[in-house]
Amino acid sequence: MDAWEDLLSAFTYLEVQVAEVMDRVEELMGTFGLSSYDAVHVATGEYAGARTLVTTDAGFASVPETRLTIYTNASRVGPCRRMRGHR
């Protein structure tokens, strides 16, 4: 547990309870077809003012670029671009 505390102390972070973003989750699931877990991630990012996500999950590409910037590894760029309508 000390290692985890050491890691957390190296970064600025915001602890968000799921109840704080629950009202957005259903809308994100319905609008963008996200799973509940993914919708919680997007809602939490929006709540915290973080519009960037580092992920290997191409499913986040269903959220428009104007709402979420995605950084992913090279193998997932193609699927993300296709989901967002890019070539």
Stockholm file with secondary structure:
# STOCKHOLM 1.0

chainA/1-87         MDAWEDLLSAFTYLEVQVAEVMDRVEELMGTFGLSSYDAVHVATGEYAGARTLVTTDAGFASVPETRLTIYTNASRVGPCRRMRGHR
#=GR chainA/1-87 SS CHHHHHHHHTSCCCCCCGGGTHHHHHHHHHHHCCCHHHHHHHHHHHHHTCCEEECSCGGGGGSCTTTCEEECCHHHHHHHHHHTTCC
#=GC SS_cons        CHHHHHHHHTSCCCCCCGGGTHHHHHHHHHHHCCCHHHHHHHHHHHHHTCCEEECSCGGGGGSCTTTCEEECCHHHHHHHHHHTTCC
//
